């Protein structure tokens, strides 16, 4: 007679103390789990619903400015420090952990048009309507010491923007032309111009640091090479570009914020057509900033909302708005990839979570594991109609909702008109133009 005996090692299932979790043996053989997919679908649906329930992105409001916030700058070394400039010439330095202003400077007469921090974080630069470029210490002055700039450069025209080189003591200003300055000199090293209109913003490439991009009011985006002291090439769009931002991970990619409600991601080697057209805003896009990972960017618009776009998608994954928020002029993504700051017309800087339903603070290992599991489930079932509908639903203000509807009708009417024209014309006389190429007028090299 043969007897089969089960032999188990007590270490595999006995708890060491009463506080330990019960150990449950699992067999992952799919044949033993015939209802695995329906069960996972239910879990994915619940996870998606809970994500929308806990989506509360707004964290706090930093108020203290007496006029609209016109520009912001991040501290390159400190995550908790951010600088902001207002339309009354006032500059404030904020501590984000305490959520309060730690220093106020009356920097300019009139608007603060642009500001940027030095790469080492010891000082920062501001430009304003009073035709001056000023360099300030990042540290507060000693007791009894006057609040004075380190250097002041008086220019001939109004400067509309400034950006600092990522590694060298060199900065660029824009206005009537793009000027490259050495920090030790009071006259520019070289001046770059291509066209005759005012330039609204200039940005250094964070990887190929000798490259610059600028946006002019004659609808141009111009690229410069600092080593040659000449412009490289320019692309002319249908409408004016307000600002651009370089991708911090891919040297040749940049995104431009345009007046025609769209954002255009370009590869600077192939400017004939953009890599992607991002369309969701219903008014002019005023600012754009990349996340440190280079996979997403945030845009600020005149339609009183900010949107987060994945780089490779044409539509936004998130839209943030509040009842009190007015036209959003400037936006920044913090260097730890967790938060977004936006400055708007009604004198407030708002702090948002980059991931709306993310839980802040230290997570227990089990919480992390559950979060990762839910994320994988949502990815697995993301194209199921019910889950997709819940995940994509966003509440919008009535004005934006109505404008989106109106634009959809207009777009459909244009498409129908083009189809009819093609149908009643000679074959080949009405060419097909892709959405990406529609907005490009010319590329000049």
Buried (B, 14 or more C-beta within 10 A) or exposed (E): EEEEEEEEEEEEEEEEEEEEEEEEEEEEEEEEEEEEEEEBBEBBBEBBBEBEEEBEBBBEEBEBBEBBBBBBBBBBEBBBBBBBBBBBBBBBBBBBEEBEBEBEBEBBEEBBBBBBBBBEBEBBBBBBBBBBBBBBEBEEEEEEEEEEBEBEBEBEEBBBBBBBBBEBEBBBBBBBBBBBBEBEEEEBEEEBBBBEEBBBBBBBBBBBBBBBBBBBBBBBBBBBBBEEEEBBBBBBBEBBBBBBBBBBBEBBBBBBBBBBBBBBBBBBEEBEBBBBBBBBBBBBBBBBBBBBEBEBBBBBBBBBBBBBBBBEEBEBBBBBBBEEBBBBBBBBBBBEEBBBBBBBBBBBBBBBBBBBEBEEEEEEEEEEEEBEEBEEBBEBBEEBEEBEEBBEEBEBBEEBEEBBEEEEEEEEEEEEEEEEEBEEEEEEEBEEEEEBEEBBEEBBE
